[in-house]
Amino acid sequence: MADTQPVTELLPLSAPGSAVTDWAHAAQQLAESPTFWLATVRPDGRPHVMPVLGAWVDGALAVCTPGVTRKAKNLTANPQCVMTVNRGTLDLVVEGEAKLVTDEVGQQAIGDAFAAKYGWKVALREGTFFADNGSGLGEMPYSVFRVGPTTAFGLNTDQGFAVTRWRF
């Protein structure tokens, strides 16, 4: 999926004279961010938030996590999630739906992005994504999720106070 151009609007709580933040700039900031915060929902409805590594691949955020983790279990049961990041004067919030990536082409694209961004050693074997996360534990099987944005928000304090909403 290529990057789509969302419907963009400046929210009323922005300072007078503020300008919308361009989606291309926001997407670039997502691509360059080293870490994100991923919010998921536990089966009993309680929230769960963890820092994660992520990569911007074909218009979506990609997240890899061992399948035994709480976040992987939460995303499998309820794919609705939120990812946030602070990029200096721009805070970004991306709401979306996580989809498990099981096809080799999709996994390879995400593996390549993680290898380029983080220097991970990534391998695909029999439809399973393995990565060495540098923990010293060696390779672990990972669940690979693609979070396509449905709505995103940007709080830009670079020149005043501007809150932009993007709808996809």
Secondary structure, 3 states (H helix, E strand, C coil): CCCCCCEEEECCCCCCCCCCCCHHHHHHHHHHCCCEEEEEECCCCCEEEEEECEEEECCEEEEEEECCCHHHHHHHHCCEEEEEEEECCEEEEEEEEEEECCCHHHHHHHHHHHHHHHCCEEEEECCEEEEECCCCCCEEEEEEEEEEEEEEEEEECCCCCEEEEEEC
